[in-house]
Structures are given as C-alpha cells and as structure tokens.
C-alpha cells in the first residue's frame, strides 16, 4: 500500500524576500551532536559570493549556532506551521539530517542534506523533490553507528566544497574548483596565546584554556599565578619548579616541553614521572641532530 503525502498546514510568517534559500544546522534540540556539521561557515564562504540573486534564511531552534553570511536569522522565531510557510516559498533548502529536511521534501522543495552517523536509506526523507541531493559520509570505510555522540564526527568527513558544489549545481550555478587538503581536530577552535609578561585578570581567561608561551617570555611566577586560577596549556623550553607544577596539575591541560641540545635529561625523567599531560617536541630541522635528541 502506498503512503500518501502528509497534509502540512501553514501559518503566515513575515518574511518578504522574493527569492531565498533556507538553511538549518540543528539536530534534535542539541541532543544529536553527531549530526551537527562543524563546517557550515566554510560552505557559506564558498557559495555566498555566487548567490547575489538569493537571500539566505537560517531557521531552527534558538540555541542553534548562527552561520556567517546569512541574510535573516529566524532561529527560535517560528512555530512548526510558520516554518512550513517559510520552507514552502524557498527556492531550495539545505542542512543537516533533521525535521526541516523531511518537511521541505514533503513540500517538494529541492534539498541538499548530509548524513554522517546515519544513512540516506534509513534517515533520508520519504518524500523529496526529484532534484534533491543526499550526501553521505564515507566514514573512512566504517559503518554508521547511529550514535548521538561521535569522536571523531564522521559527518565532518564530508568536505565543504562537496556540499557547496551540490548546492550550486541545484541552482544551476557553475561549480568551484576548491579542494580541502587537510582539517585537523583543532580546526575551527579558537586558541589564545598568553605571553606571561603581565598578570592577566582571571576573569578575562575564564573558560578559554589559553596557551602560556614560556618559550617566548619566561616568567615562572606569573605562570603559576595564572595556573592557580585558570586551566591552561604550558609551552616551555626551560625548566619549571616540579613541586609547584604537581600542585597545579589539575589546571594543566597540556604541558609541552621543547627539547634542545642542552636539555637536562634528568629533568625530563622527573617530568615523565610527575603525572603531567606531557608532550615533548623539538624545532630542530637537522635530521641527524633530531635523531640524536630522540635517542
């Protein structure tokens, strides 16, 4: 027996654009982090200059991350019926595997949707426009786990240019030759470098996890004062008082020590047994010298 299309009722929402595209980046009220693609800003960076004829409207829940380059942010401002009104009048819709994808499909709106921990076969919209594009992560050869949390997130294995070009093709706009070479785990995360030549108020570094760059300016006293109030990573090429480091280790996220030719081997052994999150590195470029340092 064939399932008939659902009846979707609408309610007016004051959006006065004539030609617009909708985007939704949420995933189940924040409960499905594994579905949340982290590189939508990169997608927008690629397509925004080519969409001068279109406005871009972001809909979803109030807590969704606002994407750069949109023209209208209506997060948390629409009911389900108002969302249907907005979607029905869109030229196309793109976003994560989520309810608006299914609604847009039922309204016969062309969509581009992406799938990481889920599959197109199991989670793709039952009704969809014939031109819709569904992109599934290769998951580095692994099977989908359908989990709410993933590390690493398989949805992020879909490259921004793949999504961008799918959107452009749907709009009959020439694709772009961009190519992602590499994105590490820290890509997109903010990093604060703190050179300890002045004491910073603890509130200014709260919840920011800065890197204390003792390799640029060595000040043991300011370093310990900062660590006593804030979680930090420490990057140093000089020895610090191990007894104090042990007392403050709950606030040390990474202790990165640069090894040089004059580094004291005995100090390294003590560091190793100090239960610190130790990382050893060297800037030596000479392969022979680097081999000696490793030994």
LINQUIUR-V113290 format. One record per pair of residues at least 12 apart in sequence whose ideal C-beta (glycine too) atoms are under 8 Angstrom apart, sorted by the first residue. I is the first residue (numbers start at 1). J is the second residue. Records with the same first field share a line. If there is no record, write none. Layout:
I = J + J
This chain:
3 = 126
5 = 106 + 127
6 = 106 + 127
8 = 84 + 88 + 103 + 106 + 107
9 = 81 + 84
10 = 81 + 82 + 84 + 85 + 88
11 = 79 + 81 + 82 + 84 + 85
12 = 82 + 85
13 = 74 + 78 + 82 + 83 + 85 + 86
15 = 57 + 72 + 74 + 86 + 89
17 = 55 + 57 + 71 + 72
19 = 53 + 54 + 55 + 91
20 = 54 + 55 + 56 + 57 + 71 + 72 + 89 + 90 + 91
21 = 51 + 54 + 55 + 56 + 57 + 90 + 91 + 92 + 93 + 94 + 167 + 171
22 = 56 + 57 + 58 + 59 + 86 + 87 + 90 + 92 + 93 + 94 + 95 + 100 + 104
23 = 40 + 56 + 57 + 58 + 59 + 67 + 70 + 93 + 94 + 95
24 = 58 + 59 + 60 + 64 + 93 + 95 + 96 + 98 + 100 + 101
25 = 37 + 40 + 58 + 60 + 64 + 65 + 67 + 95 + 96
26 = 60 + 61 + 63 + 64 + 96 + 98
27 = 96 + 97 + 98
28 = 98
29 = 61 + 63
30 = 61 + 63
31 = 148
32 = 117 + 148
33 = 148 + 149 + 150 + 153
34 = 116 + 117 + 147 + 148 + 149 + 150 + 153 + 154 + 155
35 = 96 + 97 + 98 + 116 + 117 + 118 + 155
36 = 65 + 96 + 153 + 155
37 = 96 + 114 + 116 + 155 + 156 + 158 + 163
38 = 153 + 156 + 188
39 = 156 + 160 + 183 + 188
40 = 65 + 67
41 = 67 + 68 + 69 + 188
42 = 160
43 = 160 + 163 + 164 + 167
44 = 56 + 67 + 68 + 69 + 70
45 = 68 + 69 + 160
46 = 160 + 161 + 164 + 176 + 178
47 = 164 + 167 + 168
48 = 69
50 = 168 + 173 + 174 + 176
51 = 171 + 173
54 = 91 + 171
55 = 71 + 72
56 = 69 + 70 + 71 + 72
57 = 70 + 71 + 72 + 74 + 86 + 90
58 = 70 + 72 + 73 + 74 + 75
59 = 74 + 75 + 78 + 83 + 86 + 87 + 100
60 = 75 + 76 + 100
61 = 75 + 76
62 = 75 + 76
63 = 75 + 76
74 = 86
83 = 100 + 103
84 = 103 + 107
87 = 100 + 103 + 104 + 107 + 109
88 = 107 + 109
90 = 104 + 109
91 = 110 + 171
92 = 109 + 110 + 111 + 112 + 167 + 170 + 171
93 = 109 + 110 + 111 + 112
94 = 111 + 112 + 113 + 163 + 167
95 = 111 + 112 + 113 + 114
96 = 113 + 114 + 155
97 = 113 + 114 + 115 + 118 + 123 + 124
101 = 113 + 125
102 = 125 + 126 + 127
104 = 125
105 = 125 + 126 + 127 + 128 + 129 + 132
106 = 125 + 126 + 127
108 = 127 + 129
109 = 129
110 = 129 + 131 + 132 + 170
111 = 125 + 128 + 129 + 132 + 133
112 = 132 + 133 + 134 + 135 + 163 + 166 + 167 + 170
113 = 125 + 132 + 133 + 134 + 135
114 = 134 + 135 + 136 + 137 + 155 + 158 + 163
115 = 134 + 135 + 136 + 137 + 144 + 155
116 = 136 + 137 + 139 + 144 + 150 + 153 + 154 + 155 + 156 + 157 + 158
117 = 144 + 145 + 146 + 147 + 150 + 153 + 154 + 155
118 = 144 + 146
119 = 136 + 144
120 = 134 + 136
131 = 170
133 = 166 + 169 + 170
135 = 158 + 162 + 163 + 166
137 = 154 + 155 + 156 + 157 + 158
138 = 157
139 = 154 + 157
140 = 154 + 157
142 = 154
152 = 185
156 = 183
159 = 179 + 180
160 = 178 + 180
161 = 176 + 178 + 179 + 180
164 = 176 + 178
190 = 208
191 = 211
192 = 205 + 208 + 209 + 210 + 211
193 = 210 + 211 + 213
194 = 210 + 211 + 212 + 213 + 226 + 232
195 = 213 + 216 + 217
196 = 212 + 213 + 214 + 217 + 218 + 219 + 222 + 223 + 226
197 = 217 + 219 + 222
198 = 222
199 = 222 + 225 + 226
200 = 226
202 = 226 + 229 + 230
205 = 226 + 229 + 230 + 232
206 = 230
208 = 230
209 = 230 + 231 + 232 + 233 + 253
210 = 230 + 232 + 233
211 = 232 + 233 + 234 + 235
212 = 226 + 227 + 232 + 233 + 234 + 235 + 236
213 = 235
214 = 234 + 235 + 236 + 237 + 238 + 240
215 = 235 + 236 + 237 + 258
218 = 236 + 238
220 = 240 + 241
223 = 240
224 = 241 + 244 + 248
227 = 248 + 251 + 252
228 = 248 + 251
229 = 251
230 = 251
231 = 251 + 252 + 253
232 = 251 + 252 + 253
233 = 252 + 253 + 254 + 255 + 256
234 = 252 + 254 + 255 + 256
235 = 256 + 258
236 = 255 + 256 + 257 + 258
237 = 257 + 258 + 260
239 = 264 + 267
242 = 270 + 271 + 274
245 = 274 + 276
246 = 274 + 275 + 276
249 = 274 + 275 + 276
252 = 276 + 277
253 = 277
254 = 277 + 279
255 = 271 + 276 + 277 + 278 + 279
256 = 279 + 280 + 281
257 = 271 + 278 + 279 + 280 + 281
258 = 281 + 282 + 283
259 = 280 + 281 + 282 + 293
260 = 282 + 284 + 293
261 = 289 + 293
263 = 293
268 = 280
